[in-house]
Amino acid sequence: MSVDSTVHPVVVPLTGRSPAAHVGAERCRPEPRTRAHHDRLLRVEDDPDEVVELLELAVTWSELDYSEVEVVPPEAWIDFAVVHRWRHPERVLRLFSLAADVALRGPHVLPVPGPSPCSVTEAARLGLADADLLASEL
């Protein structure tokens, strides 16, 4: 059976993330110095170039000095994924978990000082522990 689009209009959602696509401006307040990187990380679900950039950052994290670069550090990537709203949250969480794992497997480097990328921890609100976040199917 087919659907007649003249009787039942077909709605095609627009791609791309709107500025309000994450939990909300009133609940997520990125640190001003990492705001540009925060906003780029929000685009990983829609922009393959941003996925490549995230993975390149992860691979080079232990090799290059990022202390002077205004980026969200890998220690905060899993929390970042949990705090924001995504169309495919499990996939995005896997992506950020993989990137954090790659970045943090290298020689131990001191984390870039600074607060978490957002002012609220959605994981705590949802009652998720670190083990729950890492226990996703791979």
Secondary structure, 3 states (H helix, E strand, C coil): CCCCCCCCCCCCCCCCCCCCCCCCCCCCCCCHHHHHHHHHHCCCCCCHHHHHHHHHHHHHCCCCCCCCCCCCCHHHHHHHHHHCCCCCHHHHHHHHHHHHHHHHCCCCCCCCCCCCCCCCCHHHHHCCCHHHHHCCCC
